[in-house]
């Protein structure tokens, strides 16, 4: 297995002091911003990424969010460039650039530069983004899918064709030949997170792109996504392999499950009760045309448990709820953490895991301690484990 750490880079400052009845202001402005906290956030995470490489992680993952303290990576490409200068071996996964918000040619150029800066270590994840980001950038959510598809088409042509011209719905180019070109041939691998949308699964299969199926192992969403992905790949004459799949796992290494809950629990709850809830939608994405009417018809539970289910943003996590949830998470002793992650890897049939162990802007020494414990007590066993089959894809043959 390959082991990445997915770093959300939460804003370091304590925002609960601005909350009224447990709710943050509708907009966090200049008066709420602590510049020193932002400076320390960036510096400390870059230091942590160096430590990750030292202890043996296979990669670091970063993402893109806008207008929120949930993550300070408005430009993941800038963070990837910084990571390229601080690391020599680890893969750098941008997961991902929010394509509908970007000018495609500029993005293709930046990613080509990054592939050169990293010496061919870049994984170019692509995504669509949340409602907040479309509002901030004044992009209609109903245009999301079309903009996404057009952006990928332009980037691929810019990377692979000697000279290209393009006349699209949103962007047009004439007689373009980008320079520099990517190191990887024909271009950096593309990955896409799939929280449930049928359209995204079909697009990924049609283009033979690796996916992250579902937001967690709970319920039936991950299984349904993989099964439908396998069906779509079969229609293209391909089979799904462990290399097509990666999955996210929240983890925390301690001397016991109880200790993990005591140490990590407050930070985890702050992430979900404060950071994630800030400025999230109060209406269904469907009302904005983001998802098609049939987007979740392949899911046994429909949109429930996906990011289209806004009910998940309308409740608060309690200590009792956290304790119950932790029983099914990779929290606890190294043996408990390894066993849980390998179980999920084998169930999904995924050869890459994206670990999340620093939710809630935990103190730097606590984050570094997790990196070191994971490196010494968890990574060697995960990296020695080989995933050989995709159980949910079995029975779906090529050409079906």
Order of alpha helices (4+ residues) and beta strands (2+ residues): beta-alpha-beta-alpha-beta-alpha-beta-alpha-alpha-beta-beta-beta-alpha-beta-alpha-beta-alpha-alpha-beta-alpha-beta-alpha-alpha
